[in-house]
């Protein structure tokens, strides 16, 4: 296993987030399996929330399905998406939770999607995580920013403002 995966696993173990993921698995009677890159997969998660097919807590990917389902080559991008979240946990530790929920709130307020403008989901890959990639701003926010704001967003970087 690569040193970076060992380091991520060690960091998420030390910051307690992998322990939290194992508690989620234990509390929901999910079975723990080994995955790629040193992550653990908790298969058979039974609660209705969150509605996603899988989510990550520390270095534990929790899924309603089987580990084989998640590790199948057809879902490599989904696995890598969830693995990227494990790396985010390694960097932020328990601070990931409030930061993630703030990012969810921002994304929902601006687009109506929990993930479309969520910094963490965008960094992990929106499409791989099953999130829409091209949602416009909500109409009230688009009106608030106005046409002058959209002109400045569409201007190539380094181009001076017409003001």
Helices and strands as residue ranges (DSSP letters): H 3-14, H 17-27, E 31-34, G 36-38, E 40-43, E 54-57, E 60-63, H 67-71, G 73-75, H 76-92, H 95-111, H 119-124, H 139-154
